[in-house]
Amino acid sequence: MNDTFSRLFSYWCMPYEYLSFPEYLQNNPIKAYGEYAFEEGFRLAVSLLAPLLTQNDFDPYRK
């Protein structure tokens, strides 16, 4: 990973903390962090998509 992505990752992603995840994920840090990353990515996608879908002139089939 290059320096730019390493800095972005350190800035954007929270550090793994044992107590911040539900009890069923505390013994599996890889799955816990994966679910966290998926949730954050999904939230970002929805926040970017929502304004687009509320536009009156939105037509996904228009070329």
CHARMM internal coordinates of N, CA and C (Angstrom, degrees):
IC EDIT
DIST 1 N 1 CA 1.4415
DIST 1 CA 1 C 1.5257
ANGL 1 N 1 CA 1 C 107.50
DIST 1 C 2 N 1.3066
ANGL 1 CA 1 C 2 N 116.19
DIHE 1 N 1 CA 1 C 2 N 135.54
DIST 2 N 2 CA 1.4613
ANGL 1 C 2 N 2 CA 117.63
DIHE 1 CA 1 C 2 N 2 CA -178.89
DIST 2 CA 2 C 1.5284
ANGL 2 N 2 CA 2 C 110.65
DIHE 1 C 2 N 2 CA 2 C -81.34
DIST 2 C 3 N 1.2881
ANGL 2 CA 2 C 3 N 116.17
DIHE 2 N 2 CA 2 C 3 N 172.38
DIST 3 N 3 CA 1.4580
ANGL 2 C 3 N 3 CA 122.62
DIHE 2 CA 2 C 3 N 3 CA -173.76
DIST 3 CA 3 C 1.5278
ANGL 3 N 3 CA 3 C 112.69
DIHE 2 C 3 N 3 CA 3 C -62.30
DIST 3 C 4 N 1.3187
ANGL 3 CA 3 C 4 N 117.44
DIHE 3 N 3 CA 3 C 4 N -37.35
DIST 4 N 4 CA 1.4628
ANGL 3 C 4 N 4 CA 120.37
DIHE 3 CA 3 C 4 N 4 CA -179.31
DIST 4 CA 4 C 1.5222
ANGL 4 N 4 CA 4 C 111.18
DIHE 3 C 4 N 4 CA 4 C -62.72
DIST 4 C 5 N 1.3288
ANGL 4 CA 4 C 5 N 116.86
DIHE 4 N 4 CA 4 C 5 N -49.52
DIST 5 N 5 CA 1.4571
ANGL 4 C 5 N 5 CA 119.85
DIHE 4 CA 4 C 5 N 5 CA 179.96
DIST 5 CA 5 C 1.5263
ANGL 5 N 5 CA 5 C 111.65
DIHE 4 C 5 N 5 CA 5 C -66.88
DIST 5 C 6 N 1.2967
ANGL 5 CA 5 C 6 N 116.90
DIHE 5 N 5 CA 5 C 6 N -35.27
DIST 6 N 6 CA 1.4594
ANGL 5 C 6 N 6 CA 120.10
DIHE 5 CA 5 C 6 N 6 CA 177.17
DIST 6 CA 6 C 1.5232
ANGL 6 N 6 CA 6 C 110.92
DIHE 5 C 6 N 6 CA 6 C -62.40
DIST 6 C 7 N 1.3121
ANGL 6 CA 6 C 7 N 117.08
DIHE 6 N 6 CA 6 C 7 N -42.77
DIST 7 N 7 CA 1.4735
ANGL 6 C 7 N 7 CA 120.47
DIHE 6 CA 6 C 7 N 7 CA 177.81
DIST 7 CA 7 C 1.5239
ANGL 7 N 7 CA 7 C 111.77
DIHE 6 C 7 N 7 CA 7 C -67.34
DIST 7 C 8 N 1.3295
ANGL 7 CA 7 C 8 N 116.87
DIHE 7 N 7 CA 7 C 8 N -42.65
DIST 8 N 8 CA 1.4627
ANGL 7 C 8 N 8 CA 120.01
DIHE 7 CA 7 C 8 N 8 CA 177.71
DIST 8 CA 8 C 1.5267
ANGL 8 N 8 CA 8 C 110.99
DIHE 7 C 8 N 8 CA 8 C -61.49
DIST 8 C 9 N 1.3238
ANGL 8 CA 8 C 9 N 116.35
DIHE 8 N 8 CA 8 C 9 N -42.86
DIST 9 N 9 CA 1.4651
ANGL 8 C 9 N 9 CA 120.49
DIHE 8 CA 8 C 9 N 9 CA 178.73
DIST 9 CA 9 C 1.5265
ANGL 9 N 9 CA 9 C 110.44
DIHE 8 C 9 N 9 CA 9 C -62.06
DIST 9 C 10 N 1.3107
ANGL 9 CA 9 C 10 N 117.53
DIHE 9 N 9 CA 9 C 10 N -44.78
DIST 10 N 10 CA 1.4620
ANGL 9 C 10 N 10 CA 121.42
DIHE 9 CA 9 C 10 N 10 CA -179.73
DIST 10 CA 10 C 1.5258
ANGL 10 N 10 CA 10 C 111.23
DIHE 9 C 10 N 10 CA 10 C -64.88
DIST 10 C 11 N 1.3147
ANGL 10 CA 10 C 11 N 117.12
DIHE 10 N 10 CA 10 C 11 N -34.70
DIST 11 N 11 CA 1.4537
ANGL 10 C 11 N 11 CA 121.05
DIHE 10 CA 10 C 11 N 11 CA -179.23
DIST 11 CA 11 C 1.5266
ANGL 11 N 11 CA 11 C 111.42
DIHE 10 C 11 N 11 CA 11 C -77.29
DIST 11 C 12 N 1.3270
ANGL 11 CA 11 C 12 N 117.02
DIHE 11 N 11 CA 11 C 12 N -43.20
DIST 12 N 12 CA 1.4601
ANGL 11 C 12 N 12 CA 121.89
DIHE 11 CA 11 C 12 N 12 CA -171.00
DIST 12 CA 12 C 1.5293
ANGL 12 N 12 CA 12 C 113.02
DIHE 11 C 12 N 12 CA 12 C -84.73
DIST 12 C 13 N 1.3272
ANGL 12 CA 12 C 13 N 117.93
DIHE 12 N 12 CA 12 C 13 N -39.78
DIST 13 N 13 CA 1.4659
ANGL 12 C 13 N 13 CA 121.70
DIHE 12 CA 12 C 13 N 13 CA -172.54
DIST 13 CA 13 C 1.5188
ANGL 13 N 13 CA 13 C 111.13
DIHE 12 C 13 N 13 CA 13 C -95.23
DIST 13 C 14 N 1.3084
ANGL 13 CA 13 C 14 N 114.24
DIHE 13 N 13 CA 13 C 14 N 133.65
DIST 14 N 14 CA 1.4576
ANGL 13 C 14 N 14 CA 118.54
DIHE 13 CA 13 C 14 N 14 CA 179.66
DIST 14 CA 14 C 1.5210
ANGL 14 N 14 CA 14 C 110.01
DIHE 13 C 14 N 14 CA 14 C -72.39
DIST 14 C 15 N 1.3306
ANGL 14 CA 14 C 15 N 117.64
DIHE 14 N 14 CA 14 C 15 N 151.08
DIST 15 N 15 CA 1.4557
ANGL 14 C 15 N 15 CA 119.47
DIHE 14 CA 14 C 15 N 15 CA 176.51
DIST 15 CA 15 C 1.5260
ANGL 15 N 15 CA 15 C 110.13
DIHE 14 C 15 N 15 CA 15 C -70.91
DIST 15 C 16 N 1.3110
ANGL 15 CA 15 C 16 N 116.03
DIHE 15 N 15 CA 15 C 16 N 150.29
DIST 16 N 16 CA 1.4590
ANGL 15 C 16 N 16 CA 120.37
DIHE 15 CA 15 C 16 N 16 CA 178.49
DIST 16 CA 16 C 1.5214
ANGL 16 N 16 CA 16 C 109.30
DIHE 15 C 16 N 16 CA 16 C -67.84
DIST 16 C 17 N 1.2934
ANGL 16 CA 16 C 17 N 115.70
DIHE 16 N 16 CA 16 C 17 N 123.46
DIST 17 N 17 CA 1.4579
ANGL 16 C 17 N 17 CA 121.33
DIHE 16 CA 16 C 17 N 17 CA 176.05
DIST 17 CA 17 C 1.5193
ANGL 17 N 17 CA 17 C 107.86
DIHE 16 C 17 N 17 CA 17 C -124.47
DIST 17 C 18 N 1.2595
ANGL 17 CA 17 C 18 N 116.78
DIHE 17 N 17 CA 17 C 18 N 128.78
DIST 18 N 18 CA 1.4576
ANGL 17 C 18 N 18 CA 123.18
DIHE 17 CA 17 C 18 N 18 CA -172.89
DIST 18 CA 18 C 1.5249
ANGL 18 N 18 CA 18 C 112.43
DIHE 17 C 18 N 18 CA 18 C -55.33
DIST 18 C 19 N 1.3006
ANGL 18 CA 18 C 19 N 118.48
DIHE 18 N 18 CA 18 C 19 N -41.56
DIST 19 N 19 CA 1.4594
ANGL 18 C 19 N 19 CA 121.23
DIHE 18 CA 18 C 19 N 19 CA -173.61
DIST 19 CA 19 C 1.5216
ANGL 19 N 19 CA 19 C 114.20
DIHE 18 C 19 N 19 CA 19 C -87.24
DIST 19 C 20 N 1.3052
ANGL 19 CA 19 C 20 N 118.72
DIHE 19 N 19 CA 19 C 20 N -5.64
DIST 20 N 20 CA 1.4557
ANGL 19 C 20 N 20 CA 120.03
DIHE 19 CA 19 C 20 N 20 CA -176.48
DIST 20 CA 20 C 1.5306
ANGL 20 N 20 CA 20 C 113.55
DIHE 19 C 20 N 20 CA 20 C -84.77
DIST 20 C 21 N 1.3247
ANGL 20 CA 20 C 21 N 118.12
DIHE 20 N 20 CA 20 C 21 N -6.01
DIST 21 N 21 CA 1.4524
ANGL 20 C 21 N 21 CA 121.83
DIHE 20 CA 20 C 21 N 21 CA -179.33
DIST 21 CA 21 C 1.5203
ANGL 21 N 21 CA 21 C 110.18
DIHE 20 C 21 N 21 CA 21 C -109.12
DIST 21 C 22 N 1.3351
ANGL 21 CA 21 C 22 N 117.49
DIHE 21 N 21 CA 21 C 22 N 157.08
DIST 22 N 22 CA 1.4640
ANGL 21 C 22 N 22 CA 119.86
DIHE 21 CA 21 C 22 N 22 CA 178.27
DIST 22 CA 22 C 1.5291
ANGL 22 N 22 CA 22 C 111.15
DIHE 21 C 22 N 22 CA 22 C -58.48
DIST 22 C 23 N 1.3008
ANGL 22 CA 22 C 23 N 115.18
DIHE 22 N 22 CA 22 C 23 N 157.88
DIST 23 N 23 CA 1.4653
ANGL 22 C 23 N 23 CA 120.81
DIHE 22 CA 22 C 23 N 23 CA -175.57
DIST 23 CA 23 C 1.5298
ANGL 23 N 23 CA 23 C 112.36
DIHE 22 C 23 N 23 CA 23 C -57.90
DIST 23 C 24 N 1.3404
ANGL 23 CA 23 C 24 N 117.54
DIHE 23 N 23 CA 23 C 24 N -37.66
DIST 24 N 24 CA 1.4618
ANGL 23 C 24 N 24 CA 119.64
DIHE 23 CA 23 C 24 N 24 CA -177.35
DIST 24 CA 24 C 1.5274
ANGL 24 N 24 CA 24 C 113.04
DIHE 23 C 24 N 24 CA 24 C -68.90
DIST 24 C 25 N 1.3487
ANGL 24 CA 24 C 25 N 117.97
DIHE 24 N 24 CA 24 C 25 N -14.17
DIST 25 N 25 CA 1.4643
ANGL 24 C 25 N 25 CA 121.45
DIHE 24 CA 24 C 25 N 25 CA 179.26
DIST 25 CA 25 C 1.5286
ANGL 25 N 25 CA 25 C 113.31
DIHE 24 C 25 N 25 CA 25 C -106.76
DIST 25 C 26 N 1.3033
ANGL 25 CA 25 C 26 N 118.40
DIHE 25 N 25 CA 25 C 26 N -3.00
DIST 26 N 26 CA 1.4603
ANGL 25 C 26 N 26 CA 120.32
DIHE 25 CA 25 C 26 N 26 CA -173.91
DIST 26 CA 26 C 1.5266
ANGL 26 N 26 CA 26 C 113.26
DIHE 25 C 26 N 26 CA 26 C -66.34
DIST 26 C 27 N 1.3124
ANGL 26 CA 26 C 27 N 118.09
DIHE 26 N 26 CA 26 C 27 N -25.01
DIST 27 N 27 CA 1.4615
ANGL 26 C 27 N 27 CA 120.38
DIHE 26 CA 26 C 27 N 27 CA 179.42
DIST 27 CA 27 C 1.5307
ANGL 27 N 27 CA 27 C 112.44
DIHE 26 C 27 N 27 CA 27 C -94.47
DIST 27 C 28 N 1.3142
ANGL 27 CA 27 C 28 N 117.16
DIHE 27 N 27 CA 27 C 28 N 3.81
DIST 28 N 28 CA 1.4590
ANGL 27 C 28 N 28 CA 121.43
DIHE 27 CA 27 C 28 N 28 CA -178.98
DIST 28 CA 28 C 1.5320
ANGL 28 N 28 CA 28 C 109.17
DIHE 27 C 28 N 28 CA 28 C -133.92
DIST 28 C 29 N 1.3326
ANGL 28 CA 28 C 29 N 117.61
DIHE 28 N 28 CA 28 C 29 N 79.78
DIST 29 N 29 CA 1.4639
ANGL 28 C 29 N 29 CA 119.96
DIHE 28 CA 28 C 29 N 29 CA -175.08
DIST 29 CA 29 C 1.5245
ANGL 29 N 29 CA 29 C 114.14
DIHE 28 C 29 N 29 CA 29 C -64.21
DIST 29 C 30 N 1.3163
ANGL 29 CA 29 C 30 N 118.29
DIHE 29 N 29 CA 29 C 30 N -29.03
DIST 30 N 30 CA 1.4621
ANGL 29 C 30 N 30 CA 119.88
DIHE 29 CA 29 C 30 N 30 CA -179.64
DIST 30 CA 30 C 1.5246
ANGL 30 N 30 CA 30 C 110.19
DIHE 29 C 30 N 30 CA 30 C -68.63
DIST 30 C 31 N 1.3315
ANGL 30 CA 30 C 31 N 116.82
DIHE 30 N 30 CA 30 C 31 N -46.18
DIST 31 N 31 CA 1.4597
ANGL 30 C 31 N 31 CA 119.91
DIHE 30 CA 30 C 31 N 31 CA 178.29
DIST 31 CA 31 C 1.5263
ANGL 31 N 31 CA 31 C 110.61
DIHE 30 C 31 N 31 CA 31 C -66.71
DIST 31 C 32 N 1.3281
ANGL 31 CA 31 C 32 N 117.39
DIHE 31 N 31 CA 31 C 32 N -39.71
DIST 32 N 32 CA 1.4665
ANGL 31 C 32 N 32 CA 120.99
DIHE 31 CA 31 C 32 N 32 CA 179.60
DIST 32 CA 32 C 1.5222
ANGL 32 N 32 CA 32 C 110.64
DIHE 31 C 32 N 32 CA 32 C -60.94
DIST 32 C 33 N 1.3151
ANGL 32 CA 32 C 33 N 116.95
DIHE 32 N 32 CA 32 C 33 N -46.73
DIST 33 N 33 CA 1.4597
ANGL 32 C 33 N 33 CA 119.97
DIHE 32 CA 32 C 33 N 33 CA -179.58
DIST 33 CA 33 C 1.5263
ANGL 33 N 33 CA 33 C 110.95
DIHE 32 C 33 N 33 CA 33 C -69.66
DIST 33 C 34 N 1.3321
ANGL 33 CA 33 C 34 N 117.10
DIHE 33 N 33 CA 33 C 34 N -34.28
DIST 34 N 34 CA 1.4647
ANGL 33 C 34 N 34 CA 120.38
DIHE 33 CA 33 C 34 N 34 CA 176.58
DIST 34 CA 34 C 1.5182
ANGL 34 N 34 CA 34 C 111.97
DIHE 33 C 34 N 34 CA 34 C -63.79
DIST 34 C 35 N 1.3347
ANGL 34 CA 34 C 35 N 116.45
DIHE 34 N 34 CA 34 C 35 N -43.04
DIST 35 N 35 CA 1.4608
ANGL 34 C 35 N 35 CA 119.53
DIHE 34 CA 34 C 35 N 35 CA 178.20
DIST 35 CA 35 C 1.5254
ANGL 35 N 35 CA 35 C 110.88
DIHE 34 C 35 N 35 CA 35 C -66.31
DIST 35 C 36 N 1.3219
ANGL 35 CA 35 C 36 N 116.19
DIHE 35 N 35 CA 35 C 36 N -38.17
DIST 36 N 36 CA 1.4672
ANGL 35 C 36 N 36 CA 120.15
DIHE 35 CA 35 C 36 N 36 CA 176.86
DIST 36 CA 36 C 1.5315
ANGL 36 N 36 CA 36 C 110.31
DIHE 35 C 36 N 36 CA 36 C -61.78
DIST 36 C 37 N 1.3289
ANGL 36 CA 36 C 37 N 116.76
DIHE 36 N 36 CA 36 C 37 N -46.92
DIST 37 N 37 CA 1.4670
ANGL 36 C 37 N 37 CA 120.74
DIHE 36 CA 36 C 37 N 37 CA -178.53
DIST 37 CA 37 C 1.5282
ANGL 37 N 37 CA 37 C 110.88
DIHE 36 C 37 N 37 CA 37 C -64.20
DIST 37 C 38 N 1.3372
ANGL 37 CA 37 C 38 N 117.17
DIHE 37 N 37 CA 37 C 38 N -40.12
DIST 38 N 38 CA 1.4618
ANGL 37 C 38 N 38 CA 120.27
DIHE 37 CA 37 C 38 N 38 CA 178.20
DIST 38 CA 38 C 1.5253
ANGL 38 N 38 CA 38 C 110.51
DIHE 37 C 38 N 38 CA 38 C -63.83
DIST 38 C 39 N 1.3249
ANGL 38 CA 38 C 39 N 117.20
DIHE 38 N 38 CA 38 C 39 N -44.27
DIST 39 N 39 CA 1.4655
ANGL 38 C 39 N 39 CA 120.76
DIHE 38 CA 38 C 39 N 39 CA -179.43
DIST 39 CA 39 C 1.5282
ANGL 39 N 39 CA 39 C 111.25
DIHE 38 C 39 N 39 CA 39 C -62.09
DIST 39 C 40 N 1.3222
ANGL 39 CA 39 C 40 N 117.03
DIHE 39 N 39 CA 39 C 40 N -43.53
DIST 40 N 40 CA 1.4623
ANGL 39 C 40 N 40 CA 120.54
DIHE 39 CA 39 C 40 N 40 CA 179.35
DIST 40 CA 40 C 1.5345
ANGL 40 N 40 CA 40 C 110.78
DIHE 39 C 40 N 40 CA 40 C -65.59
DIST 40 C 41 N 1.3214
ANGL 40 CA 40 C 41 N 117.28
DIHE 40 N 40 CA 40 C 41 N -40.70
DIST 41 N 41 CA 1.4585
ANGL 40 C 41 N 41 CA 120.92
DIHE 40 CA 40 C 41 N 41 CA 178.14
DIST 41 CA 41 C 1.5196
ANGL 41 N 41 CA 41 C 112.06
DIHE 40 C 41 N 41 CA 41 C -65.13
DIST 41 C 42 N 1.3346
ANGL 41 CA 41 C 42 N 116.00
DIHE 41 N 41 CA 41 C 42 N -40.16
DIST 42 N 42 CA 1.4627
ANGL 41 C 42 N 42 CA 120.44
DIHE 41 CA 41 C 42 N 42 CA 178.36
DIST 42 CA 42 C 1.5193
ANGL 42 N 42 CA 42 C 110.87
DIHE 41 C 42 N 42 CA 42 C -65.29
DIST 42 C 43 N 1.3333
ANGL 42 CA 42 C 43 N 116.71
DIHE 42 N 42 CA 42 C 43 N -42.37
DIST 43 N 43 CA 1.4680
ANGL 42 C 43 N 43 CA 120.26
DIHE 42 CA 42 C 43 N 43 CA 177.66
DIST 43 CA 43 C 1.5328
ANGL 43 N 43 CA 43 C 110.98
DIHE 42 C 43 N 43 CA 43 C -61.12
DIST 43 C 44 N 1.3155
ANGL 43 CA 43 C 44 N 116.28
DIHE 43 N 43 CA 43 C 44 N -41.75
DIST 44 N 44 CA 1.4570
ANGL 43 C 44 N 44 CA 120.36
DIHE 43 CA 43 C 44 N 44 CA 178.74
DIST 44 CA 44 C 1.5269
ANGL 44 N 44 CA 44 C 110.73
DIHE 43 C 44 N 44 CA 44 C -63.34
DIST 44 C 45 N 1.3299
ANGL 44 CA 44 C 45 N 116.70
DIHE 44 N 44 CA 44 C 45 N -44.40
DIST 45 N 45 CA 1.4591
ANGL 44 C 45 N 45 CA 120.43
DIHE 44 CA 44 C 45 N 45 CA -179.80
DIST 45 CA 45 C 1.5299
ANGL 45 N 45 CA 45 C 111.36
DIHE 44 C 45 N 45 CA 45 C -62.18
DIST 45 C 46 N 1.3191
ANGL 45 CA 45 C 46 N 117.11
DIHE 45 N 45 CA 45 C 46 N -43.64
DIST 46 N 46 CA 1.4659
ANGL 45 C 46 N 46 CA 120.54
DIHE 45 CA 45 C 46 N 46 CA 179.94
DIST 46 CA 46 C 1.5266
ANGL 46 N 46 CA 46 C 110.36
DIHE 45 C 46 N 46 CA 46 C -65.86
DIST 46 C 47 N 1.3267
ANGL 46 CA 46 C 47 N 116.62
DIHE 46 N 46 CA 46 C 47 N -40.47
DIST 47 N 47 CA 1.4685
ANGL 46 C 47 N 47 CA 118.51
DIHE 46 CA 46 C 47 N 47 CA -179.67
DIST 47 CA 47 C 1.5311
ANGL 47 N 47 CA 47 C 111.90
DIHE 46 C 47 N 47 CA 47 C -67.14
DIST 47 C 48 N 1.3194
ANGL 47 CA 47 C 48 N 117.80
DIHE 47 N 47 CA 47 C 48 N -27.87
DIST 48 N 48 CA 1.4616
ANGL 47 C 48 N 48 CA 120.85
DIHE 47 CA 47 C 48 N 48 CA 176.47
DIST 48 CA 48 C 1.5255
ANGL 48 N 48 CA 48 C 111.87
DIHE 47 C 48 N 48 CA 48 C -81.80
DIST 48 C 49 N 1.3251
ANGL 48 CA 48 C 49 N 117.12
DIHE 48 N 48 CA 48 C 49 N -30.65
DIST 49 N 49 CA 1.4539
ANGL 48 C 49 N 49 CA 121.46
DIHE 48 CA 48 C 49 N 49 CA -176.58
DIST 49 CA 49 C 1.5288
ANGL 49 N 49 CA 49 C 112.92
DIHE 48 C 49 N 49 CA 49 C -83.36
DIST 49 C 50 N 1.3095
ANGL 49 CA 49 C 50 N 117.88
DIHE 49 N 49 CA 49 C 50 N -34.91
DIST 50 N 50 CA 1.4684
ANGL 49 C 50 N 50 CA 121.73
DIHE 49 CA 49 C 50 N 50 CA -174.24
DIST 50 CA 50 C 1.5271
ANGL 50 N 50 CA 50 C 112.98
DIHE 49 C 50 N 50 CA 50 C -55.56
DIST 50 C 51 N 1.3232
ANGL 50 CA 50 C 51 N 120.78
DIHE 50 N 50 CA 50 C 51 N -48.28
DIST 51 N 51 CA 1.4707
ANGL 50 C 51 N 51 CA 119.04
DIHE 50 CA 50 C 51 N 51 CA 179.06
DIST 51 CA 51 C 1.5266
ANGL 51 N 51 CA 51 C 112.84
DIHE 50 C 51 N 51 CA 51 C -62.70
DIST 51 C 52 N 1.3083
ANGL 51 CA 51 C 52 N 116.59
DIHE 51 N 51 CA 51 C 52 N -33.21
DIST 52 N 52 CA 1.4645
ANGL 51 C 52 N 52 CA 119.98
DIHE 51 CA 51 C 52 N 52 CA 179.29
DIST 52 CA 52 C 1.5216
ANGL 52 N 52 CA 52 C 111.27
DIHE 51 C 52 N 52 CA 52 C -65.88
DIST 52 C 53 N 1.3206
ANGL 52 CA 52 C 53 N 117.16
DIHE 52 N 52 CA 52 C 53 N -40.09
DIST 53 N 53 CA 1.4635
ANGL 52 C 53 N 53 CA 120.93
DIHE 52 CA 52 C 53 N 53 CA -177.73
DIST 53 CA 53 C 1.5217
ANGL 53 N 53 CA 53 C 113.06
DIHE 52 C 53 N 53 CA 53 C -73.47
DIST 53 C 54 N 1.3124
ANGL 53 CA 53 C 54 N 117.92
DIHE 53 N 53 CA 53 C 54 N -17.90
DIST 54 N 54 CA 1.4629
ANGL 53 C 54 N 54 CA 119.99
DIHE 53 CA 53 C 54 N 54 CA -179.58
DIST 54 CA 54 C 1.5216
ANGL 54 N 54 CA 54 C 112.51
DIHE 53 C 54 N 54 CA 54 C -91.30
DIST 54 C 55 N 1.3132
ANGL 54 CA 54 C 55 N 118.28
DIHE 54 N 54 CA 54 C 55 N -1.99
DIST 55 N 55 CA 1.4617
ANGL 54 C 55 N 55 CA 120.90
DIHE 54 CA 54 C 55 N 55 CA 177.94
DIST 55 CA 55 C 1.5207
ANGL 55 N 55 CA 55 C 109.81
DIHE 54 C 55 N 55 CA 55 C -72.02
DIST 55 C 56 N 1.3184
ANGL 55 CA 55 C 56 N 115.98
DIHE 55 N 55 CA 55 C 56 N 140.53
DIST 56 N 56 CA 1.4618
ANGL 55 C 56 N 56 CA 120.47
DIHE 55 CA 55 C 56 N 56 CA 179.45
DIST 56 CA 56 C 1.5214
ANGL 56 N 56 CA 56 C 112.72
DIHE 55 C 56 N 56 CA 56 C -70.35
DIST 56 C 57 N 1.3112
ANGL 56 CA 56 C 57 N 117.13
DIHE 56 N 56 CA 56 C 57 N -28.62
DIST 57 N 57 CA 1.4653
ANGL 56 C 57 N 57 CA 119.86
DIHE 56 CA 56 C 57 N 57 CA -176.30
DIST 57 CA 57 C 1.5291
ANGL 57 N 57 CA 57 C 112.37
DIHE 56 C 57 N 57 CA 57 C -97.77
DIST 57 C 58 N 1.3112
ANGL 57 CA 57 C 58 N 118.47
DIHE 57 N 57 CA 57 C 58 N 15.43
DIST 58 N 58 CA 1.4600
ANGL 57 C 58 N 58 CA 121.00
DIHE 57 CA 57 C 58 N 58 CA -178.86
DIST 58 CA 58 C 1.5257
ANGL 58 N 58 CA 58 C 110.39
DIHE 57 C 58 N 58 CA 58 C -73.03
DIST 58 C 59 N 1.3211
ANGL 58 CA 58 C 59 N 116.27
DIHE 58 N 58 CA 58 C 59 N 121.71
DIST 59 N 59 CA 1.4470
ANGL 58 C 59 N 59 CA 122.15
DIHE 58 CA 58 C 59 N 59 CA 177.05
DIST 59 CA 59 C 1.5272
ANGL 59 N 59 CA 59 C 107.13
DIHE 58 C 59 N 59 CA 59 C -140.32
DIST 59 C 60 N 1.3413
ANGL 59 CA 59 C 60 N 117.70
DIHE 59 N 59 CA 59 C 60 N 103.57
DIST 60 N 60 CA 1.4630
ANGL 59 C 60 N 60 CA 119.47
DIHE 59 CA 59 C 60 N 60 CA -175.79
DIST 60 CA 60 C 1.5225
ANGL 60 N 60 CA 60 C 113.71
DIHE 59 C 60 N 60 CA 60 C -67.66
DIST 60 C 61 N 1.3443
ANGL 60 CA 60 C 61 N 117.79
DIHE 60 N 60 CA 60 C 61 N -15.07
DIST 61 N 61 CA 1.4602
ANGL 60 C 61 N 61 CA 120.70
DIHE 60 CA 60 C 61 N 61 CA -178.14
DIST 61 CA 61 C 1.5239
ANGL 61 N 61 CA 61 C 113.63
DIHE 60 C 61 N 61 CA 61 C -98.06
DIST 61 C 62 N 1.3194
ANGL 61 CA 61 C 62 N 116.63
DIHE 61 N 61 CA 61 C 62 N -3.46
DIST 62 N 62 CA 1.4638
ANGL 61 C 62 N 62 CA 121.28
DIHE 61 CA 61 C 62 N 62 CA 179.06
DIST 62 CA 62 C 1.5217
ANGL 62 N 62 CA 62 C 108.76
DIHE 61 C 62 N 62 CA 62 C -72.86
DIST 62 C 63 N 1.3314
ANGL 62 CA 62 C 63 N 115.58
DIHE 62 N 62 CA 62 C 63 N 138.59
DIST 63 N 63 CA 1.4622
ANGL 62 C 63 N 63 CA 119.87
DIHE 62 CA 62 C 63 N 63 CA 179.90
DIST 63 CA 63 C 1.4933
ANGL 63 N 63 CA 63 C 110.15
DIHE 62 C 63 N 63 CA 63 C -103.52
END
COOR INIT
IC SEED 1 N 1 CA 1 C
IC BUILD
